[in-house]
Amino acid sequence: LNRVTRTSADGVVEFVVADQTEAVSVKVTGMALVSQELSRTAKAFKHPTMLLLIPFMFYSNFFYEYHFGIIGVLFNGRTGSLTAALYWLAQILGSFVLQCFLDREGVSKARRMQCSFVGIVLYIAVTWIFGGYVQYSYGISDERQALDFA
């Protein structure tokens, strides 16, 4: 890929990746590389869209302890492993479904964004409601249940 372009909202074609033949290659190593990466990350978080993603980043990483803690209490090793594998498989399939929806050409970008945002929030709410139901209906506590469904 020598050139990658995109069309901005006002119809102007802009380069996302500049022509590599014109660029001078400078190899950055050590602390300069770390500093460059941190400054680029900070610059990315100045963009309002990145700020909107922070709650999703928090949710997706903070609650792993809860999800996998419940698996460890509720199931034995075999069923817990199956549950964890299905958890990751569901995340992969969910990302493909969301990608297919977001790539649809027949729906405007704004409408796709709104629908996907509402869909993700509803999915999170349903997941937590179902998780609460499971937790209270099985009487999950610190005592190991060791259920075997595999």
C-alpha positions in Angstrom: 0.0 0.0 0.0 1.7 3.1 -1.2 -1.3 5.4 -0.8 -4.4 5.2 1.2 -7.1 7.9 0.8 -10.4 8.7 2.3 -13.1 11.2 1.4 -13.8 13.7 4.1 -17.4 14.9 4.9 -16.9 18.0 2.7 -15.9 15.8 -0.3 -12.2 16.4 -0.2 -9.9 13.4 -0.8 -7.1 13.3 1.7 -4.2 10.9 2.2 -4.3 8.7 5.2 -1.0 7.1 4.5 1.4 9.4 2.6 3.3 8.3 -0.5 6.2 6.2 1.0 8.6 7.0 -1.8 8.6 10.7 -0.7 9.0 10.0 3.0 12.4 9.8 4.6 12.7 6.8 6.8 13.9 7.6 10.3 14.3 4.7 12.8 13.3 5.6 16.3 14.4 3.4 19.1 14.5 3.3 22.9 12.9 6.0 25.0 12.3 8.2 21.9 10.0 5.4 20.6 8.2 5.2 23.9 7.9 9.0 24.1 6.6 9.1 20.5 4.0 6.4 21.2 2.8 8.1 24.4 2.4 11.5 22.7 0.5 9.9 19.8 -1.8 8.1 22.2 -2.4 11.4 24.1 -3.1 13.2 20.9 -5.6 10.5 19.9 -7.5 10.9 23.2 -8.0 14.6 22.5 -10.4 13.6 19.7 -14.0 13.7 21.0 -14.9 10.3 19.4 -12.1 8.6 21.4 -13.5 10.1 24.6 -16.9 8.5 23.8 -15.2 5.1 23.7 -13.7 5.3 27.2 -16.8 3.8 28.9 -16.7 0.8 26.5 -13.0 0.3 27.2 -13.6 0.5 30.9 -16.5 -2.0 30.6 -14.7 -4.5 28.4 -11.6 -4.7 30.7 -12.8 -4.0 34.2 -15.5 -6.7 34.4 -13.3 -9.7 33.2 -12.7 -10.4 36.9 -16.4 -10.7 37.5 -17.1 -12.8 34.5 -14.3 -15.2 35.0 -14.7 -15.2 38.8 -18.3 -16.4 38.3 -17.1 -19.2 36.0 -14.6 -20.3 38.6 -17.2 -20.5 41.4 -20.1 -21.9 39.4 -18.4 -24.6 37.2 -15.9 -27.3 37.5 -12.7 -27.2 35.4 -14.1 -28.9 32.3 -17.3 -26.9 32.1 -15.5 -23.7 33.1 -13.0 -24.2 30.2 -15.9 -24.7 27.8 -17.7 -21.6 29.1 -14.5 -19.5 28.7 -14.0 -20.8 25.2 -17.6 -20.0 24.2 -17.2 -16.6 25.8 -14.3 -15.7 23.5 -16.1 -17.3 20.5 -19.2 -15.2 21.2 -17.0 -12.0 21.3 -15.4 -13.0 17.9 -18.8 -13.7 16.3 -20.3 -10.5 17.8 -17.5 -8.4 16.3 -18.1 -10.0 12.9 -21.9 -9.3 13.2 -21.2 -5.7 14.2 -18.7 -5.2 11.5 -21.1 -6.5 8.8 -23.8 -4.1 10.1 -21.4 -1.2 10.2 -20.2 -1.9 6.6 -23.7 -1.8 5.1 -23.9 0.7 2.3 -27.8 1.1 2.3 -27.9 2.8 5.7 -26.4 6.2 6.5 -23.3 6.3 8.7 -25.2 8.3 11.4 -28.0 5.8 11.5 -25.6 2.8 11.7 -23.8 4.5 14.5 -27.0 5.2 16.4 -28.3 1.7 15.9 -25.0 0.0 16.9 -24.7 2.2 20.0 -28.2 1.4 21.2 -27.7 -2.3 20.3 -24.5 -2.4 22.3 -26.0 -0.7 25.3 -29.1 -2.9 25.2 -26.9 -6.0 25.0 -24.9 -4.9 28.0 -28.1 -4.3 30.0 -29.5 -7.7 29.0 -26.2 -9.4 29.9 -26.2 -7.9 33.3 -29.8 -8.7 34.0 -29.3 -12.3 32.9 -26.1 -12.4 35.0 -28.0 -11.2 38.1 -30.7 -13.8 37.5 -28.1 -16.6 37.2 -26.2 -15.3 40.3 -29.3 -15.1 42.5 -31.1 -18.2 41.2 -28.1 -20.5 41.6 -27.3 -18.9 45.0 -23.7 -18.2 44.0 -21.5 -17.3 46.9 -17.9 -17.9 47.8 -18.6 -21.6 48.0 -17.5 -23.5 45.0 -20.5 -25.0 43.1 -18.5 -27.2 40.6 -21.5 -27.7 38.2 -20.7 -30.0 35.3 -22.5 -29.5 32.0 -19.8 -30.6 29.6 
